[in-house]
Amino acid sequence: IPENTPHNASTPHNSKAPRNSNAPLNSRNGTSGEASAAARPGVKWQLAAGLGAIALLRPLARMTGIDQAVPAGPWMLMLLISMVWIGVVGLGRVARPVLTLTLAGIAYGLFIIPLSAVVSTVLTGDVQGPMVLPIAIAPILIMNGLWGFLAGLLAAAVQRLRGRLR
């Protein structure tokens, strides 16, 4: 099409034509679902998995007896892990801190389920834990997800506080 010829509405060069007329509209702002999804940052899955892996210090400390060497050792270790999670996400300006840390807690639960079966088999000769008692899987995931959720709320508060201080 020559530059001096007017474009009609059916040409793809028309800037007013919608890019994807099949995309669902967001009822809030009238934008397509694709545009609103792109505006919201995604979850960093590797970070959530890595933070969940840090919590594997809990069963390691339990297996070695380190957690019993200090009064309130298991609680202190849980507090230390929580502080690391909150610090990494809150000070690192991670998008969606509550969701990220909730997923970190769930990831820890998913890591610990098969790990407990392997470790119990090595230590006692018998498989023990949630692999033998599958009804325990849901409470493990829920409780660790709740732990991550609460840490995520604190990380979000750290992010808001840092934003105000600047």
Accessible surface in RSA format (square Angstrom, percent):
REM  Atomic radii and reference values for relative SASA: ProtOr
REM  Chains: A
REM  Algorithm: Lee & Richards
REM  Probe-radius: 1.40
REM  Slices: 20
REM RES _ NUM      All-atoms   Total-Side   Main-Chain    Non-polar    All polar
REM                ABS   REL    ABS   REL    ABS   REL    ABS   REL    ABS   REL
RES ILE A   1   128.35  73.0  57.67  43.0  70.68 170.4  61.94  44.6  66.40 180.2
RES PRO A   2    88.63  64.6  76.11  69.4  12.52  45.5  88.00  72.7   0.63   3.9
RES GLU A   3   180.35 103.5 146.25 110.6  34.10  81.2  64.69 125.1 115.66  94.4
RES ASN A   4   139.09  95.9 103.49 100.0  35.60  85.7  48.13 115.8  90.96  87.9
RES THR A   5    57.10  40.6  51.36  52.1   5.75  13.7  44.11  59.2  13.00  19.6
RES PRO A   6   120.41  87.8  95.93  87.4  24.48  89.0 107.41  88.7  13.00  80.8
RES HIS A   7    94.73  51.8  65.82  45.7  28.92  74.0  45.22  46.6  49.52  57.6
RES ASN A   8    92.61  63.9  83.78  81.0   8.82  21.2  41.56 100.0  51.04  49.3
RES ALA A   9    81.59  75.0  63.73  98.3  17.86  40.6  64.36  90.6  17.23  45.6
RES SER A  10    98.38  83.1  62.75  83.7  35.62  82.1  56.21 119.7  42.16  59.1
RES THR A  11    21.42  15.2  18.35  18.6   3.07   7.3  19.94  26.8   1.48   2.2
RES PRO A  12   123.15  89.8  87.26  79.5  35.89 130.4  98.96  81.7  24.19 150.3
RES HIS A  13   132.50  72.4 103.78  72.1  28.73  73.5  80.17  82.6  52.34  60.9
RES ASN A  14    41.40  28.5  31.18  30.1  10.22  24.6   7.25  17.4  34.15  33.0
RES SER A  15   112.33  94.9  73.09  97.5  39.24  90.4  55.28 117.7  57.05  79.9
RES LYS A  16   185.56  90.5 154.90  95.0  30.66  73.0 105.63  95.1  79.93  85.1
RES ALA A  17    40.16  36.9  23.34  36.0  16.82  38.3  28.72  40.4  11.45  30.3
RES PRO A  18   102.65  74.8  75.44  68.8  27.21  98.9  86.79  71.7  15.85  98.5
RES ARG A  19   243.07 102.1 201.30 102.6  41.77  99.5  81.01 110.7 162.06  98.2
RES ASN A  20    65.20  45.0  50.39  48.7  14.81  35.7  19.92  48.0  45.27  43.8
RES SER A  21    95.62  80.8  59.91  79.9  35.71  82.3  37.35  79.5  58.26  81.6
RES ASN A  22   137.51  94.8 108.56 104.9  28.96  69.7  30.96  74.5 106.55 103.0
RES ALA A  23    12.85  11.8   0.19   0.3  12.66  28.8   3.54   5.0   9.32  24.7
RES PRO A  24    96.90  70.6  85.86  78.3  11.04  40.1  96.80  79.9   0.11   0.7
RES LEU A  25   134.16  74.7 106.48  76.2  27.68  69.6 106.80  75.0  27.36  73.6
RES ASN A  26    39.61  27.3  31.50  30.4   8.12  19.5  11.07  26.7  28.54  27.6
RES SER A  27   118.90 100.5  77.97 104.1  40.93  94.3  57.38 122.2  61.52  86.2
RES ARG A  28   221.72  93.1 182.60  93.1  39.12  93.1  62.87  85.9 158.85  96.3
RES ASN A  29    94.85  65.4  63.43  61.3  31.41  75.6  38.32  92.2  56.53  54.6
RES GLY A  30    49.46  61.0   0.00   N/A  49.46  61.0  28.41  78.0  21.06  47.2
RES THR A  31    52.21  37.1  46.99  47.6   5.22  12.4  51.77  69.5   0.44   0.7
RES SER A  32    30.68  25.9  26.00  34.7   4.67  10.8  15.87  33.8  14.81  20.7
RES GLY A  33    23.59  29.1   0.00   N/A  23.59  29.1  19.69  54.0   3.89   8.7
RES GLU A  34   105.64  60.6  94.13  71.2  11.51  27.4  48.85  94.5  56.79  46.4
RES ALA A  35    52.96  48.7  38.60  59.6  14.36  32.7  46.99  66.2   5.97  15.8
RES SER A  36    34.48  29.1  22.70  30.3  11.77  27.1  17.91  38.1  16.57  23.2
RES ALA A  37    70.09  64.4  50.68  78.2  19.41  44.2  60.21  84.8   9.88  26.2
RES ALA A  38    87.44  80.4  49.85  76.9  37.59  85.5  62.02  87.3  25.43  67.4
RES ALA A  39    87.58  80.5  50.28  77.6  37.30  84.9  62.85  88.5  24.74  65.5
RES ARG A  40   147.56  62.0 135.73  69.2  11.83  28.2  43.15  59.0 104.41  63.3
RES PRO A  41    73.52  53.6  62.55  57.0  10.97  39.9  73.38  60.6   0.14   0.9
RES GLY A  42    51.47  63.5   0.00   N/A  51.47  63.5  32.96  90.5  18.51  41.4
RES VAL A  43    21.62  14.2   5.93   5.4  15.69  37.8   5.97   5.2  15.65  42.4
RES LYS A  44   120.02  58.6 115.27  70.7   4.75  11.3  62.86  56.6  57.16  60.9
RES TRP A  45   160.91  64.6 157.40  76.2   3.51   8.2 136.31  72.7  24.60  39.9
RES GLN A  46   151.74  84.9 139.55 102.0  12.19  29.0  70.02 149.0  81.72  62.0
RES LEU A  47    45.88  25.6  38.87  27.8   7.01  17.6  44.52  31.3   1.36   3.7
RES ALA A  48     2.70   2.5   2.70   4.2   0.00   0.0   2.70   3.8   0.00   0.0
RES ALA A  49    40.84  37.6  39.13  60.4   1.71   3.9  39.75  56.0   1.10   2.9
RES GLY A  50    34.56  42.6   0.00   N/A  34.56  42.6  31.74  87.1   2.81   6.3
RES LEU A  51     4.38   2.4   3.94   2.8   0.44   1.1   3.94   2.8   0.44   1.2
RES GLY A  52     0.00   0.0   0.00   N/A   0.00   0.0   0.00   0.0   0.00   0.0
RES ALA A  53    43.49  40.0  35.51  54.8   7.98  18.2  35.86  50.5   7.63  20.2
RES ILE A  54    62.02  35.3  55.73  41.5   6.29  15.2  61.93  44.6   0.10   0.3
RES ALA A  55     0.00   0.0   0.00   0.0   0.00   0.0   0.00   0.0   0.00   0.0
RES LEU A  56    47.88  26.7  44.15  31.6   3.73   9.4  44.77  31.4   3.11   8.4
RES LEU A  57    80.94  45.1  79.23  56.7   1.70   4.3  79.37  55.7   1.56   4.2
RES ARG A  58    52.46  22.0  49.57  25.3   2.89   6.9   3.21   4.4  49.25  29.8
RES PRO A  59     9.04   6.6   8.85   8.1   0.18   0.7   8.97   7.4   0.06   0.4
RES LEU A  60    89.49  49.8  89.07  63.7   0.42   1.1  89.07  62.6   0.42   1.1
RES ALA A  61     9.95   9.1   8.29  12.8   1.66   3.8   9.62  13.6   0.32   0.9
RES ARG A  62   137.06  57.5 122.77  62.6  14.28  34.0  56.58  77.3  80.48  48.8
RES MET A  63    85.22  44.1  48.72  32.2  36.50  86.9  48.73  41.4  36.49  48.3
RES THR A  64    82.00  58.3  45.39  46.0  36.61  87.2  53.83  72.3  28.18  42.6
RES GLY A  65    33.56  41.4   0.00   N/A  33.56  41.4  25.26  69.3   8.30  18.6
RES ILE A  66   112.78  64.2 109.70  81.7   3.08   7.4 112.05  80.7   0.73   2.0
RES ASP A  67    10.14   7.1   5.47   5.4   4.67  11.0   5.54  13.0   4.61   4.6
RES GLN A  68   133.63  74.7 107.38  78.5  26.25  62.5  49.47 105.3  84.15  63.8
RES ALA A  69    83.22  76.5  42.39  65.4  40.82  92.9  54.53  76.8  28.69  76.0
RES VAL A  70    75.82  49.9  72.55  65.7   3.27   7.9  73.21  63.6   2.61   7.1
RES PRO A  71   119.70  87.2 101.76  92.8  17.94  65.2 113.67  93.8   6.04  37.5
RES ALA A  72    61.38  56.4  39.79  61.4  21.59  49.1  49.56  69.8  11.82  31.3
RES GLY A  73     5.49   6.8   0.00   N/A   5.49   6.8   2.98   8.2   2.51   5.6
RES PRO A  74    55.76  40.6  50.74  46.2   5.02  18.2  54.16  44.7   1.59   9.9
RES TRP A  75   182.52  73.2 178.24  86.3   4.28  10.1 150.48  80.2  32.04  52.0
RES MET A  76   107.09  55.5 102.38  67.8   4.71  11.2  77.69  66.1  29.39  38.9
RES LEU A  77    30.08  16.8  27.00  19.3   3.08   7.7  29.62  20.8   0.47   1.3
RES MET A  78    47.64  24.7  47.64  31.5   0.00   0.0  41.29  35.1   6.35   8.4
RES LEU A  79   101.96  56.8  98.53  70.5   3.44   8.6 101.50  71.3   0.46   1.2
RES LEU A  80    95.87  53.4  94.45  67.6   1.42   3.6  95.66  67.2   0.21   0.6
RES ILE A  81     1.51   0.9   1.23   0.9   0.28   0.7   1.51   1.1   0.00   0.0
RES SER A  82    15.74  13.3  15.74  21.0   0.00   0.0  10.43  22.2   5.31   7.4
RES MET A  83   112.95  58.5 103.43  68.5   9.52  22.7  90.46  76.9  22.49  29.8
RES VAL A  84    56.28  37.0  49.59  44.9   6.70  16.1  56.06  48.7   0.22   0.6
RES TRP A  85     0.00   0.0   0.00   0.0   0.00   0.0   0.00   0.0   0.00   0.0
RES ILE A  86    25.88  14.7  25.88  19.3   0.00   0.0  25.88  18.6   0.00   0.0
RES GLY A  87    23.26  28.7   0.00   N/A  23.26  28.7  21.25  58.3   2.01   4.5
RES VAL A  88    62.33  41.0  52.38  47.4   9.95  24.0  59.86  52.0   2.47   6.7
RES VAL A  89     0.00   0.0   0.00   0.0   0.00   0.0   0.00   0.0   0.00   0.0
RES GLY A  90     0.09   0.1   0.00   N/A   0.09   0.1   0.00   0.0   0.09   0.2
RES LEU A  91   104.67  58.3  92.05  65.9  12.62  31.7  92.33  64.8  12.34  33.2
RES GLY A  92    47.99  59.2   0.00   N/A  47.99  59.2  26.70  73.3  21.29  47.7
RES ARG A  93   133.19  55.9 109.76  55.9  23.44  55.8  58.21  79.6  74.98  45.4
RES VAL A  94    14.74   9.7  10.75   9.7   3.99   9.6  13.54  11.8   1.20   3.3
RES ALA A  95    32.69  30.1  18.76  28.9  13.93  31.7  29.51  41.6   3.18   8.4
RES ARG A  96    74.81  31.4  61.40  31.3  13.41  31.9  19.89  27.2  54.92  33.3
RES PRO A  97    17.20  12.5  17.20  15.7   0.00   0.0  17.20  14.2   0.00   0.0
RES VAL A  98    38.49  25.3  38.19  34.6   0.30   0.7  38.19  33.2   0.30   0.8
RES LEU A  99    65.32  36.4  61.30  43.9   4.02  10.1  63.55  44.6   1.77   4.8
RES THR A 100     0.04   0.0   0.04   0.0   0.00   0.0   0.00   0.0   0.04   0.1
RES LEU A 101     0.00   0.0   0.00   0.0   0.00   0.0   0.00   0.0   0.00   0.0
RES THR A 102    27.76  19.7  27.76  28.1   0.00   0.0  26.57  35.7   1.19   1.8
RES LEU A 103    35.44  19.7  32.24  23.1   3.20   8.0  32.24  22.6   3.20   8.6
RES ALA A 104     0.00   0.0   0.00   0.0   0.00   0.0   0.00   0.0   0.00   0.0
RES GLY A 105     0.00   0.0   0.00   N/A   0.00   0.0   0.00   0.0   0.00   0.0
RES ILE A 106    55.28  31.5  55.28  41.2   0.00   0.0  55.28  39.8   0.00   0.0
RES ALA A 107    13.79  12.7  12.16  18.8   1.62   3.7  13.79  19.4   0.00   0.0
RES TYR A 108     7.84   3.7   7.84   4.5   0.00   0.0   2.71   2.0   5.13   6.3
RES GLY A 109     0.00   0.0   0.00   N/A   0.00   0.0   0.00   0.0   0.00   0.0
RES LEU A 110    97.97  54.6  90.61  64.8   7.37  18.5  90.70  63.7   7.27  19.6
RES PHE A 111    70.17  35.1  63.42  39.3   6.75  17.6  66.63  40.4   3.54  10.1
RES ILE A 112    24.51  13.9  24.36  18.1   0.15   0.4  24.36  17.5   0.15   0.4
RES ILE A 113    11.28   6.4  11.28   8.4   0.00   0.0  11.28   8.1   0.00   0.0
RES PRO A 114    64.30  46.9  63.36  57.8   0.95   3.4  63.92  52.8   0.38   2.4
RES LEU A 115    60.89  33.9  57.44  41.1   3.45   8.7  60.40  42.4   0.50   1.3
RES SER A 116    31.17  26.3  23.77  31.7   7.40  17.0  30.34  64.6   0.83   1.2
RES ALA A 117    12.19  11.2  11.72  18.1   0.47   1.1  12.00  16.9   0.18   0.5
RES VAL A 118    91.43  60.2  87.27  79.0   4.16  10.0  91.33  79.4   0.10   0.3
RES VAL A 119    30.81  20.3  29.74  26.9   1.06   2.6  30.81  26.8   0.00   0.0
RES SER A 120    14.94  12.6  10.61  14.2   4.33  10.0  14.60  31.1   0.34   0.5
RES THR A 121    57.29  40.7  52.33  53.0   4.96  11.8  50.50  67.8   6.79  10.3
RES VAL A 122   116.49  76.7  86.18  78.0  30.31  73.0  92.71  80.6  23.78  64.5
RES LEU A 123   119.73  66.7  86.18  61.7  33.55  84.3  88.10  61.9  31.63  85.1
RES THR A 124    78.32  55.7  44.79  45.4  33.52  79.9  53.90  72.4  24.41  36.9
RES GLY A 125    55.95  69.0   0.00   N/A  55.95  69.0  30.35  83.3  25.60  57.3
RES ASP A 126    92.93  65.1  89.36  88.9   3.57   8.4  19.38  45.6  73.55  73.3
RES VAL A 127    74.95  49.3  59.14  53.5  15.81  38.1  59.14  51.4  15.81  42.9
RES GLN A 128    87.16  48.7  84.10  61.5   3.06   7.3  30.49  64.9  56.67  43.0
RES GLY A 129    35.43  43.7   0.00   N/A  35.43  43.7  24.81  68.1  10.62  23.8
RES PRO A 130    11.87   8.7  11.51  10.5   0.36   1.3  11.51   9.5   0.36   2.2
RES MET A 131   102.03  52.8  77.07  51.0  24.97  59.4  69.66  59.2  32.37  42.9
RES VAL A 132    91.37  60.1  67.77  61.3  23.60  56.9  73.16  63.6  18.21  49.4
RES LEU A 133   106.99  59.6 106.99  76.5   0.00   0.0 106.99  75.1   0.00   0.0
RES PRO A 134    86.38  63.0  78.33  71.4   8.05  29.3  78.65  64.9   7.73  48.0
RES ILE A 135   139.17  79.2 125.25  93.3  13.92  33.5 134.65  97.0   4.52  12.3
RES ALA A 136    27.76  25.5  24.02  37.1   3.74   8.5  27.76  39.1   0.00   0.0
RES ILE A 137    54.41  31.0  54.41  40.5   0.00   0.0  54.41  39.2   0.00   0.0
RES ALA A 138    54.22  49.9  49.53  76.4   4.69  10.7  53.10  74.8   1.12   3.0
RES PRO A 139    68.95  50.2  65.50  59.7   3.44  12.5  68.95  56.9   0.00   0.0
RES ILE A 140    40.71  23.2  37.80  28.2   2.91   7.0  40.71  29.3   0.00   0.0
RES LEU A 141    41.59  23.2  40.17  28.7   1.42   3.6  40.39  28.4   1.20   3.2
RES ILE A 142   116.39  66.2 108.31  80.7   8.07  19.5 114.51  82.5   1.88   5.1
RES MET A 143   118.68  61.5 114.60  75.8   4.08   9.7  92.03  78.2  26.65  35.3
RES ASN A 144    16.67  11.5  16.54  16.0   0.13   0.3   0.13   0.3  16.54  16.0
RES GLY A 145     6.01   7.4   0.00   N/A   6.01   7.4   5.93  16.3   0.08   0.2
RES LEU A 146    83.11  46.3  78.40  56.1   4.71  11.8  81.32  57.1   1.79   4.8
RES TRP A 147    18.81   7.5  14.92   7.2   3.89   9.1  17.98   9.6   0.83   1.3
RES GLY A 148     0.00   0.0   0.00   N/A   0.00   0.0   0.00   0.0   0.00   0.0
RES PHE A 149    82.19  41.1  82.19  50.9   0.00   0.0  82.19  49.8   0.00   0.0
RES LEU A 150    93.94  52.3  92.67  66.3   1.27   3.2  92.78  65.2   1.16   3.1
RES ALA A 151     3.80   3.5   1.03   1.6   2.77   6.3   2.80   3.9   1.00   2.6
RES GLY A 152     0.00   0.0   0.00   N/A   0.00   0.0   0.00   0.0   0.00   0.0
RES LEU A 153    79.18  44.1  75.55  54.1   3.62   9.1  75.87  53.3   3.30   8.9
RES LEU A 154   104.59  58.2 103.26  73.9   1.32   3.3 103.43  72.6   1.16   3.1
RES ALA A 155     0.00   0.0   0.00   0.0   0.00   0.0   0.00   0.0   0.00   0.0
RES ALA A 156    11.24  10.3  10.13  15.6   1.11   2.5  10.47  14.7   0.77   2.0
RES ALA A 157    41.92  38.5  38.22  59.0   3.71   8.4  39.04  55.0   2.88   7.6
RES VAL A 158    42.35  27.9  41.14  37.2   1.21   2.9  42.29  36.7   0.05   0.1
RES GLN A 159    42.44  23.7  32.47  23.7   9.97  23.7  16.44  35.0  26.00  19.7
RES ARG A 160   139.28  58.5 131.22  66.9   8.07  19.2  63.43  86.7  75.85  46.0
RES LEU A 161    97.44  54.3  96.92  69.3   0.52   1.3  97.11  68.2   0.34   0.9
RES ARG A 162    60.02  25.2  58.61  29.9   1.41   3.3  18.16  24.8  41.86  25.4
RES GLY A 163    51.19  63.1   0.00   N/A  51.19  63.1  33.19  91.1  17.99  40.3
RES ARG A 164   183.93  77.2 151.34  77.1  32.60  77.6  63.62  86.9 120.31  72.9
RES LEU A 165   137.13  76.4 103.78  74.2  33.34  83.8 106.39  74.7  30.73  82.7
RES ARG A 166   185.48  77.9 121.28  61.8  64.20 152.9  79.43 108.6 106.04  64.3
END  Absolute sums over single chains surface
CHAIN  1 A    11242.7       9067.6       2175.2       7840.3       3402.4
END  Absolute sums over all chains
TOTAL         11242.7       9067.6       2175.2       7840.3       3402.4
